[in-house]
Amino acid sequence: MTTDIHDSAHRRGTPDWVWYAGVAAAAVLWLLAYGQLIPVSEWVTSLFPVARDSHTGEAIAFFVYDVPKVLLLLTGIVFVTGVLRSWFSPEKTRAILAGKRQIWGYPLAALLGVLTPFCSCSSVPLFIGFVSAGIPLGVTFSFLIAGPMVGPVGLGLLYGLVGWKIATVYLVFGFTIATLAGYVLGRMKLERYLQDWVRELTAGPAGDLPEESLTMVDRLKVGVEQVREIVGKVWIWVLAGIGIGAAIHGYVPEAIMLKVMGGDAWWSVPSAVVIGVPMYTNAAGVIPIVEAFLGKGAALGTTLAFMMSVIALSLPEMIILKQVLKLRLIAIFAGVVSAGILATGYLFNFLM
């Protein structure tokens, strides 16, 4: 199949150097555009008939700056992870995890979730495939939690918007939650709470997979296709998230934000989790909201708890998981993950 891809590329008559030159030119344009975000956003904001330092002016400036910034970051990160994905397919991930019944299977599964660019839309099918392949349920949960929570797209956006320190903190604690939650769930022997049709699935052990013979140009094409598919699906959530973030940044007084999301009140962390769960968005949509929260002085631990709950415990994801897990297992899964998120929020509010 991969040979056919390669042959078809040559039949179309596009020389390889055109792809290399095109990607290099796109990278230069990307860097130039990213470097002009501030002056261009200020110029666009000045076109509106409002004072720059007014609430409306602040909201507009936030929106017109963050929309191109997040979309540029998203495009670049998705392209790179798409190229990487051509080497690291879901089938290879399944093969690596198969048979990992030892204690190190949990951190390995979480690490694979961090490294592989699987969105939450892919999590449930992968979950079914892993379970049917005989991979331990707890190990599979570690992957299921780490994939959407601390995947490369979310981490890249977080790094670009709020800096490497917060991104690193999020990575460490997201990885830890995925590992420990998977271990706890695995020790509880919860296989009986899988839906009957999932438990009845049988599949042979995942063995060695044939090496793909894709050329570098083929891999670049995979990256471009990933940009079309993923950015095409999530851009609307990016606009929604930035719109909410702009409203918070421009109109919500700092005193109110500090009262709700500050670190002093014991109920701020669980409140952030409760607020985050019903939200239907992804890392690209929630990170601009996180940026606005931090800009208003919200506590770091509370903000991280909010972000983790939106990504790892969203209500739509729970509805999808209902097709695979019985309600009791969903409740246990949500409870264990929530405990980890709450612990992270309280710890960072205490340390910071």
C-alpha positions as CSV (number, residue, x, y, z in Angstrom):
1,M,0.0,0.0,0.0
2,T,2.8,2.4,0.9
3,T,4.6,1.5,-2.4
4,D,1.4,2.5,-4.2
5,I,1.4,5.9,-2.5
6,H,5.0,6.4,-3.5
7,D,4.4,5.3,-7.1
8,S,1.3,7.5,-7.4
9,A,3.3,10.5,-6.3
10,H,5.7,10.0,-9.2
11,R,2.9,9.4,-11.7
12,R,1.6,12.8,-10.8
13,G,5.0,14.2,-12.0
14,T,5.7,16.5,-9.0
15,P,9.4,16.4,-8.4
16,D,10.5,15.9,-4.8
17,W,12.4,19.2,-4.8
18,V,9.2,21.1,-5.2
19,W,7.9,19.6,-2.0
20,Y,11.1,20.4,-0.1
21,A,11.2,23.9,-1.5
22,G,7.5,24.4,-0.7
23,V,7.8,23.3,2.9
24,A,10.9,25.5,3.4
25,A,9.1,28.5,1.9
26,A,6.0,27.8,4.1
27,A,8.3,27.7,7.2
28,V,9.8,31.1,6.3
29,L,6.4,32.6,5.8
30,W,5.3,31.1,9.1
31,L,8.2,32.7,11.0
32,L,7.6,36.0,9.3
33,A,3.9,36.0,10.2
34,Y,4.5,34.9,13.8
35,G,7.0,37.7,14.2
36,Q,4.5,40.4,13.1
37,L,1.6,39.3,15.3
38,I,1.9,42.2,17.8
39,P,2.2,45.1,15.3
40,V,-0.5,43.7,13.0
41,S,-2.9,43.0,15.9
42,E,-2.4,46.6,17.3
43,W,-3.1,48.0,13.8
44,V,-6.3,46.0,13.4
45,T,-7.5,47.0,16.8
46,S,-6.9,50.7,16.0
47,L,-9.3,50.4,13.1
48,F,-12.2,49.8,15.6
49,P,-14.0,53.0,16.9
50,V,-13.2,52.2,20.5
51,A,-10.5,53.3,22.9
52,R,-7.6,50.9,23.1
53,D,-7.6,50.9,26.9
54,S,-11.4,50.3,27.3
55,H,-12.9,47.0,28.1
56,T,-14.0,46.5,24.5
57,G,-10.6,47.6,23.2
58,E,-8.9,45.1,25.5
59,A,-11.2,42.3,24.4
60,I,-10.7,43.1,20.7
61,A,-6.9,43.3,21.0
62,F,-6.9,39.9,22.8
63,F,-9.0,38.3,20.1
64,V,-7.2,39.7,17.0
65,Y,-3.9,38.8,18.5
66,D,-4.7,35.3,19.8
67,V,-6.6,34.0,16.8
68,P,-3.7,34.1,14.3
69,K,-1.3,33.2,17.0
70,V,-3.1,30.0,18.0
71,L,-3.9,29.1,14.4
72,L,-0.3,29.5,13.4
73,L,0.9,27.5,16.4
74,L,-1.7,24.8,15.7
75,T,-0.8,24.5,12.1
76,G,2.9,24.2,12.8
77,I,2.5,21.7,15.6
78,V,0.0,19.6,13.7
79,F,2.2,19.5,10.7
80,V,5.2,18.3,12.7
81,T,3.2,15.7,14.7
82,G,1.6,14.5,11.4
83,V,5.0,13.9,10.0
84,L,6.1,12.1,13.2
85,R,2.8,10.1,13.1
86,S,3.9,8.6,9.7
87,W,6.6,6.7,11.7
88,F,4.5,6.1,14.8
89,S,1.2,4.7,13.8
90,P,-1.7,3.5,16.1
91,E,-0.9,0.0,15.0
92,K,2.7,0.3,16.2
93,T,1.5,1.8,19.5
94,R,-0.8,-1.2,20.0
95,A,2.1,-3.6,19.2
96,I,4.4,-1.9,21.8
97,L,1.7,-1.9,24.5
98,A,0.6,-5.5,23.9
99,G,1.7,-7.8,26.8
100,K,3.0,-5.0,29.0
101,R,1.7,-6.4,32.2
102,Q,4.6,-5.3,34.4
103,I,4.6,-2.2,36.6
104,W,6.5,-0.2,33.9
105,G,3.7,-0.8,31.4
106,Y,1.8,2.2,33.0
107,P,4.4,4.9,32.6
108,L,5.2,3.4,29.1
109,A,1.6,3.7,28.1
110,A,1.4,7.3,29.5
111,L,4.6,8.2,27.6
112,L,3.2,6.8,24.4
113,G,0.1,8.9,25.0
114,V,2.3,12.0,25.4
115,L,4.4,11.3,22.3
116,T,1.6,10.3,19.9
117,P,-0.7,12.9,18.3
118,F,-4.0,11.2,19.0
119,C,-6.9,13.5,19.6
120,S,-9.8,12.6,21.8
121,C,-11.8,11.5,18.8
122,S,-9.3,8.7,18.3
123,S,-9.2,7.7,21.9
124,V,-12.3,5.4,22.1
125,P,-11.5,3.4,18.9
126,L,-7.9,2.9,20.1
127,F,-9.3,2.0,23.6
128,I,-11.4,-0.8,22.0
129,G,-8.5,-2.0,19.9
130,F,-6.2,-2.1,22.9
131,V,-8.6,-4.0,25.1
132,S,-9.4,-6.5,22.4
133,A,-5.7,-7.1,21.8
134,G,-5.4,-8.3,25.4
135,I,-3.6,-5.1,26.8
136,P,-4.3,-4.7,30.5
137,L,-7.2,-2.4,31.2
138,G,-5.2,-0.2,33.6
139,V,-2.4,0.2,31.0
140,T,-5.0,1.2,28.4
141,F,-6.5,3.8,30.8
142,S,-3.0,5.4,31.2
143,F,-2.8,5.8,27.5
144,L,-6.4,7.0,27.3
145,I,-5.8,9.7,29.9
146,A,-2.4,10.9,28.7
147,G,-3.3,11.1,24.9
148,P,-5.8,14.0,25.0
149,M,-4.5,15.5,28.3
150,V,-0.8,15.9,27.5
151,G,-0.5,15.2,23.8
152,P,2.0,17.2,21.7
153,V,-0.5,19.6,20.2
154,G,-1.8,20.8,23.6
155,L,1.7,21.0,25.0
156,G,3.0,22.9,22.0
157,L,0.2,25.4,22.3
158,L,0.6,25.7,26.0
159,Y,4.3,26.4,25.5
160,G,3.7,29.0,22.9
161,L,1.0,30.9,24.9
162,V,2.1,30.7,28.6
163,G,5.7,29.7,28.5
164,W,7.9,26.6,29.0
165,K,7.7,26.6,32.9
166,I,3.9,26.2,33.0
167,A,4.0,23.8,30.0
168,T,6.6,21.6,31.8
169,V,4.6,21.6,35.0
170,Y,1.5,20.6,33.1
171,L,3.5,17.8,31.3
172,V,4.9,16.4,34.5
173,F,1.7,16.3,36.4
174,G,-0.4,15.2,33.5
175,F,2.0,12.3,32.9
176,T,1.9,11.5,36.7
177,I,-1.9,11.5,36.8
178,A,-2.1,9.3,33.8
179,T,0.4,6.8,35.2
180,L,-1.0,6.6,38.7
181,A,-4.6,6.6,37.6
182,G,-4.0,3.8,35.2
183,Y,-2.2,1.8,38.0
184,V,-5.0,2.4,40.5
185,L,-7.6,1.4,37.9
186,G,-5.6,-1.6,36.9
187,R,-5.3,-2.9,40.5
188,M,-9.1,-2.6,41.0
189,K,-9.8,-5.4,38.4
190,L,-12.6,-3.6,36.6
191,E,-12.8,-5.7,33.4
192,R,-16.3,-6.9,34.4
193,Y,-17.6,-3.4,34.0
194,L,-16.7,-3.2,30.3
195,Q,-19.7,-3.3,28.0
196,D,-20.5,-6.9,27.1
197,W,-19.8,-6.5,23.4
198,V,-16.3,-5.2,24.2
199,R,-15.5,-8.1,26.6
200,E,-16.6,-10.5,23.9
201,L,-14.2,-9.1,21.4
202,T,-11.3,-11.4,20.6
203,A,-8.1,-10.6,18.8
204,G,-4.8,-12.3,18.3
205,P,-1.7,-10.8,20.0
206,A,-0.3,-7.8,18.2
207,G,2.9,-9.0,16.7
208,D,5.7,-7.3,14.7
209,L,4.4,-5.0,12.1
210,P,6.1,-4.5,8.7
211,E,8.2,-1.5,8.3
212,E,6.6,1.3,6.2
213,S,8.5,2.3,3.1
214,L,7.3,5.9,2.9
215,T,9.7,8.4,1.4
216,M,10.3,11.8,3.1
217,V,8.0,13.5,0.6
218,D,5.3,11.0,1.5
219,R,5.7,11.9,5.1
220,L,5.5,15.6,4.3
221,K,2.2,14.9,2.5
222,V,0.9,13.1,5.6
223,G,1.7,16.3,7.6
224,V,-0.1,18.5,5.2
225,E,-3.1,16.1,5.2
226,Q,-3.1,16.2,9.0
227,V,-3.2,20.0,9.0
228,R,-6.2,19.9,6.6
229,E,-8.1,17.4,8.7
230,I,-7.3,18.5,12.3
231,V,-7.2,22.3,11.8
232,G,-10.3,22.0,9.6
233,K,-12.1,20.3,12.5
234,V,-11.0,22.4,15.5
235,W,-10.7,25.9,14.1
236,I,-14.2,26.7,15.2
237,W,-13.4,25.7,18.8
238,V,-10.3,27.8,18.6
239,L,-12.5,30.8,17.8
240,A,-15.0,30.0,20.5
241,G,-12.3,29.5,23.1
242,I,-10.5,32.7,22.2
243,G,-13.8,34.5,22.2
244,I,-14.5,33.4,25.7
245,G,-10.9,34.3,26.7
246,A,-11.3,37.7,25.1
247,A,-14.5,38.4,27.1
248,I,-12.8,37.3,30.3
249,H,-9.7,39.4,29.5
250,G,-11.7,42.5,28.6
251,Y,-14.8,42.5,30.8
252,V,-14.3,40.3,33.9
253,P,-12.9,42.4,36.8
254,E,-9.7,41.0,38.4
255,A,-11.4,41.0,41.8
256,I,-14.1,38.6,40.6
257,M,-11.6,36.4,38.9
258,L,-9.4,36.2,42.0
259,K,-12.4,35.5,44.1
260,V,-13.6,32.6,42.0
261,M,-10.3,31.2,40.7
262,G,-7.9,32.4,43.4
263,G,-5.9,30.0,45.6
264,D,-7.2,31.1,49.0
265,A,-10.6,29.5,49.1
266,W,-10.6,25.7,49.6
267,W,-13.5,25.4,47.1
268,S,-11.7,27.1,44.2
269,V,-10.1,24.0,42.8
270,P,-13.2,21.7,42.9
271,S,-15.2,24.6,41.5
272,A,-12.8,24.9,38.6
273,V,-13.2,21.2,37.9
274,V,-17.0,21.3,38.1
275,I,-17.0,24.3,35.7
276,G,-14.6,22.5,33.3
277,V,-16.3,19.1,33.0
278,P,-19.4,20.3,31.0
279,M,-17.3,22.3,28.5
280,Y,-17.1,20.9,25.0
281,T,-13.7,21.9,23.6
282,N,-10.1,20.6,23.2
283,A,-6.6,21.8,24.0
284,A,-6.7,24.3,21.2
285,G,-9.9,25.8,22.5
286,V,-9.2,25.8,26.2
287,I,-5.7,27.2,26.3
288,P,-6.6,30.7,25.3
289,I,-9.1,30.7,28.2
290,V,-6.3,29.5,30.5
291,E,-4.2,32.3,29.2
292,A,-6.9,34.8,30.1
293,F,-7.4,33.3,33.5
294,L,-3.7,33.6,34.3
295,G,-3.6,37.1,33.0
296,K,-6.3,38.1,35.4
297,G,-4.3,36.7,38.3
298,A,-6.0,33.3,38.8
299,A,-4.1,30.8,40.8
300,L,-1.9,28.4,38.8
301,G,-3.1,25.2,40.5
302,T,-6.8,26.2,40.0
303,T,-6.2,27.1,36.4
304,L,-4.4,23.8,35.7
305,A,-7.2,21.9,37.3
306,F,-9.7,23.7,35.1
307,M,-7.7,22.8,32.0
308,M,-7.2,19.2,32.9
309,S,-10.9,18.7,33.7
310,V,-11.9,20.2,30.3
311,I,-9.6,18.0,28.4
312,A,-9.6,14.7,30.4
313,L,-13.1,14.7,31.9
314,S,-15.3,16.5,29.4
315,L,-19.0,15.5,29.4
316,P,-19.0,14.6,25.6
317,E,-16.1,12.2,26.1
318,M,-18.0,10.5,29.0
319,I,-21.0,10.1,26.7
320,I,-18.8,8.5,24.0
321,L,-17.2,6.2,26.6
322,K,-20.7,5.0,27.6
323,Q,-20.6,3.0,24.4
324,V,-17.6,1.1,25.8
325,L,-17.8,1.3,29.6
326,K,-20.6,0.6,32.0
327,L,-21.7,3.5,34.1
328,R,-20.0,2.2,37.2
329,L,-16.7,2.0,35.4
330,I,-17.2,5.5,34.0
331,A,-17.9,6.8,37.5
332,I,-14.8,5.1,38.9
333,F,-12.6,6.3,36.0
334,A,-13.9,9.9,36.5
335,G,-13.4,9.7,40.3
336,V,-9.8,8.5,40.1
337,V,-8.9,11.1,37.5
338,S,-10.7,13.8,39.4
339,A,-8.7,12.9,42.6
340,G,-5.5,13.4,40.6
341,I,-6.6,16.7,39.2
342,L,-7.7,18.0,42.6
343,A,-4.4,16.9,44.1
344,T,-2.5,18.8,41.4
345,G,-4.5,21.9,41.8
346,Y,-4.2,22.0,45.6
347,L,-0.4,21.2,45.5
348,F,0.4,24.0,43.1
349,N,-1.8,26.5,44.9
350,F,0.1,25.6,48.1
351,L,3.6,25.7,46.4
352,M,3.0,28.9,44.3
